[in-house]
């Protein structure tokens, strides 16, 4: 005869065991460790092991491995919906200086970021103000180089996913098709639009496919709250300004002396930020919207000298005519910025007559601080230009450093000149 007490004990042990399994599944639900600790192969059947940081990585390469997980569904910035029951292996990162995945991956993975990368566009980093990434984090420099013009080196790098900017989806469609044939899916981000909802989605895409959606949500919510607080006031500020959007003139390249460079329209990059805050780009000669990347003449700019109330010099790093970024001092940025307005000949002559300069409402920004997840600080910096009376107390450089120190790789200490106003002291 079966002892009833024994049955009770067995049942209790069974309940505890089931509960224990449930607790394990919950605690492991937001990392690439959403698998049993006895796993020896990846989702694709390759040998894996846990590294010192608890990440499942391939035994042969040390790169993050795709692992079985609970099903999840998300949309990328193409609007397409996906459902998967596994995480993904390493990404081949291109467009790194122009709204690609690298900055977001750095914030999500910190010092482990290279384990999530099969290759990067090193030449783009070197020429777009990000060379210091490669200098201070040598493991990035050791990655294979790609340029995003061919599928062959991406496939050769053993990439298992390709994450790219939606802005360029038409130009890379052939390459994307070749990658799909090779079993490498493509997901799209959109930082170029400077739309908080699209940027939120972009951050979450990477969070979902790598099993770190909770951390991604934390960062995405931070971005959205910082920018929405400012953007939500735009209409009321415009109304208080007589229904008029202030005209802000921004130019790529740091106000070069030998060439007029492209500006930014109301829907992209610095121009998109200006418009969201309540300002507008300089209209064209017919008074119409200038398009995405207009290039103005000196004559047109000076014809609107009394209407331009703010100016932005978007500068491409330490080598620009107006140097910014890592290894640059405020004094160096200020001296070069001021020089713009002292020219008596050439394409910058007459700039000292522009209202923005007379009012001390000019900023030099490091161009790399647009089109990524930490450009909420750039929104704050430009808000001080568009509505100086409303946002004069904001401290974008402090907010940028606070974010950087919390999330970015420890080797990439943020130093230098990032946001410099012409009326500030060195």
N, C-alpha and C positions, 0 to 999 in steps of 0.2 A: 504493500500500500504506500502511495506517495505522500510524503510529509508535507502538509499544507504550509508550514512555516518556511520550508525550503522553496516552495513555489513563490511565496511572497518575496523572499530574498532574491531569487532569480529575476522576477519581474522588475524589482527595484533597480537591480544592476543594469537590466536592459534599458530602462527609462533613462538612467544616468548616462549610459553609453550613447543613446540616440541624441540626448541633449548635448553631450560633449561634441558629437559630430556637427550638430547645428551651430554651436558656438564657434567651432573652428572655421566653418564655411563663412560665417559672418565676419570674423576678424580678418580673414584672408581675402575679402571681396574687393579690395581696391589696390591691388598691386600685381606685378607680374608673377607673384607667388600664389595665385589663386588655384593652386593644385595641391595634391597630396605631397607630403615631404618625401614620399618614397618614389616620386617620379624620376625616371632615368632617361626619358626621351622627350623631345619637344613635340608640339602639335604636328609637326611635319615628319616626326619619326627619327630625328637626329639626337645623338647623345648629348645630354646636358648635365650640368652640375650647379650647385649654388656657390656663388663667389663669397668673398669676405663680407660683402654688404647685404647678403641675403637675396641677391638677384639670380634668377635662373639664366645661365649663359651657356652658349655652346662650348663644349669641351675643347674643340679644336681652334676656335677663334677668340673666345672670351667675350664675344658680342652677345647682346641680349637675345634670348630665344623666345619664339612664340609658344605660348602655353595655353592649354585648355582652360576655359573659365566659364562662368555663368553667361548666358546670352545677354547681349546689350545692343541697343539700337541708337543710331545718331544720324544727323544730317551734316554733310560738309557744305562748303560755301558755293558749290554748284547747285545746291538745292536737292541733291540726290540723297535718298535714305538708304542706310545700310544696317544689316543685322549680322553679328558675328558671335561665335562661341569660343573665340580664342584671341589672344593678344598678338602682336606682330613683332617681327625681327627688325634689324637695323634699317634706317632710312638713308638714302643718298640725298644729301641736302644741297640744293642750289638756290639761287636768288637770295642768298643769305643777307645781302646788304639792302634788299629791296622788298622785304615783306615775306621772305621764305620762313621755313620752320626753325632755323637754328636758334634764334633768341628765345623762342618759347621753349624749346627743348632744353636749353641751358637753365632756364628758370625752373623747369619741372624736375630735371635730373641732376643739376648742380655738378659736382665733381665727377659724376658718373656719365656725363653726357656723351663721351666718345664711345662708350659701350653701345649706345643707341645709334651710332653713325657708321655707315660703311664707307662713306666718302663725302667730301665737301668741295665747294667751289673756291678754292684758296686764292686764285687770282683775283676774283671779285672782292674778297675780303681785303686783299693787299692794296687795292686801288680805290676803295670806297670808305676809308676811314676806320676800317676794322683790322688793320695790320697788327695792332697791338694784341688782338686776341691770339694770333699765331705766335707772337713773341713771348707772351706771358703764360701761355698754355701750350707747351711744345707738343703735347699729345694730339692737339688739333692739326698741327703742321705735319705730323707723321701719317695722317690719313691720306688715302689716295686722292688725287686731284681730279675733278670733273668740271665741265663748263656748261652742262645742260643742253648742248646742241646735238648730242648723239646718245642713243640708248645703249650702245655697245659698252662704254666704260662704266655705266651705271650697273649694267648686268654683270660685268666682270668684277665689280666691287663686292658682289654677293649681297646687294641690297635686296630687301624683301618687301619694301614699300617705298613709294615715291610720293612726297608731300610737296605741293607747289602752290604758287600764287595764282588765284583765279584770273587775275588781270591778263595773264599770258596764256590762258588755256587754248586760244585759237592757234597761236604760233607754235605750240608744242604738241598739237593733236597727233601728228604722225608718230612722233617719238612715244607718246603715251600709248598709242596702239601697239607699238613694238614691245613696250614694257608689259602690257597686258598679255600679249602672246607668250611672253617669257614667264608669266605667272606673277608679275609684280603689279599690284593695284596702285592707282593714283587717287589721292585725296587732295581737295583744294582748300586753301585758306584765303582770306581777304582782309589784309591789313591796309592795303592801298587806299581803300575808300574812306578810312577813318570813321567808319560807322560802328558805334559801340556794340550793336547787336551782332554785326558780322565778325567783329574782333572777338567777342565773347564766344561765338560759334567756333572760330578758328582755334582758340586756346583749348576748347573742349574736345575738338577733333583729336588732337594729339593726346589729350588726357585719356580719352576713351580707348584708342587703339593700343595704348601702352599700359592700360590698367591702373592709371593714377587719376581717375576722374575727380576724386575728392580734392586733391591738391590743385588740379586744374580749375575746379569750380571756385576754390578759394581765391586764386589769382584772377580769374575772370570776373568774379564779383567785385574784387578790389578795383579792377580797371573800370568796370561799368559804373561803380558808385562814384569814383573820382571824376570821371568825365561827365556823367549825367547830371551831377550837381551843377556843373558849369553850363552845359548845353541847355538844361531846362530853363535857365534864366534868359536865354537869348531873346525870345519874343518880347518879354517885358522891357528889356533894355533897349531894344530897337524902338519900341513904342515910346519910351521915355526920351528917345533921341529924335522925336518927330517922325518916326516911321522910316528913318534912314539908316541903312547899314554903313558903318564906317569903311572907307576904302583902305585896304592894307596891301602894300606892294611887297611881294617876296620874290627872291631870285636865287636860283641854284648857282653854285660855284663861288659864292662869296664876293660878289660885286667885282669881278675881274676888270682890269684896266684895258685889256685888249679885245674883249668880246662880250657882247650882251648874251647872257644865257637865258634858258627858259624860266618862265615864272610858273605859277600854279593856279589853275582855275578853281572854281568853287566846289569841285567834286573829288579832288584828289590831293593826297599828301598835305602839305602845309596849307594849301588853299582850302582843302576840305575841313581842316581844323578851324581855320579862320571863319569859314561860313557857318559851321556848326555853333561857333561861339556867338555869332551875330554880325560878323563883318562880311566883307565881300572882296573879291579880286578886282583889280583895276579893269573896267570895261574896255572893249576894243575901241577903235577910232570912230565907230558908228554908234557907240554907247551900248553895245550888245554884250552878252556873255562871251568871254574870250576863248572858251573851250578848255581842254584839259591842261595843255602845256604851251601857253602862248609865249612868244618872244616879242618884247616891246622895243620900240626905238627910243633913243634918248629924247628925241623931239616930243614923242607922245607922253613920256613920263613927265617931262618938264612942263608940258601943256596942262598937266593935272597936278602941278606942284602944290596948289592950295587945297586940293581934295584928298591927297594922300596923307592920312593922319598917322600911319604906322608903317614901319618897314622891317622886313625880315631878310637877313643875309644867311642863307642856308649853305653852310661851309663843309666841304668834304675832308675833314680831318686836319692833321698837323701840316700837311703840304699845301693846303689851299692858300689863296692870296690873303684871306683872313683866316689864320690858323685857329682851330678849335680841337677839342678832344683830349685824348690821353697825351701826357707829356707837354702840354701847352699851358702857359700861365695866363691868368686874366689880363695881366699887363700887356702881353703879346697880342692877345685878341683885341683889346681896347685900342692899342696903338694903330693896328691895321684897319680896324673899323673906322676910326676917326679919320684916317688918311683918305678914305673914300670921299669925304665931304670937304676936302681941301684942294681938290683938283681944279686947276684953272684952264686946262685944255684936255682934249680927249673925250671919251664917251661918258665920263662921270662928272665932267665940268657942269656946274650949275646945281649940283645935288645939295649944296648948302642952302639953296633957296626952298627946298622941299619942306612943307609944314612939319612932317614927321621928325625931321632932323632939328628944326627950330624948337620943337617941343620936347626934344630929348627922348622921342618914342621910337627908338631903333634897337633891334636885338640881333646879335650874331648867335646862331644855333648850330650845333653839330648835326649835320644832315642825317647821320645814322640814328638819331633819336626820333625819327618818324617811322611809321610803318612797322611797328612792333608792339609787344605787349607792355612795355614800360613807357610808351609815349603819352600816357596820361600826364606825366610831368611836363611834356611838351605842350599839352593842352593848357595846363596851368601857366606855362611861360608865355604862350601866345595870348591868353586871356588878359594878361597884364598889358599887352600891346593894344588889343582891340578895345578894352574897357579899363583903362588905367585907374580911374577913380573907384571902380567897383572891386577890382582884384589886386590892387597895389600891395596888399599885405601877404599875398601868396608867396611861398618859398619853394619853387619847383626843384631847385637843385638839391635841397635837403630831402624832399620827397623822393627824388630819383635815387639818391644815395641810400636812403632807408630801404627802399625796395631792393636795390642792387645788393646790399650787404646781407639781406635776408634770404634772397633766392638764388642769386647767380653764383657760378663757380668761384671758390675761394681764391684761386690764383688771379682772377680778373678783378683786382682791386680798382675801384673807380676813383681816378685822380685826374686832374686837368681842368680844362675850361669847356663847359658844356652849354650853358646859357649865359650870355654876357650882354648886359644892357649898356648903351653908350653913355648913360648918365650915372653909372655906378663907379665906385672907386676900385682900383686894382688891389 
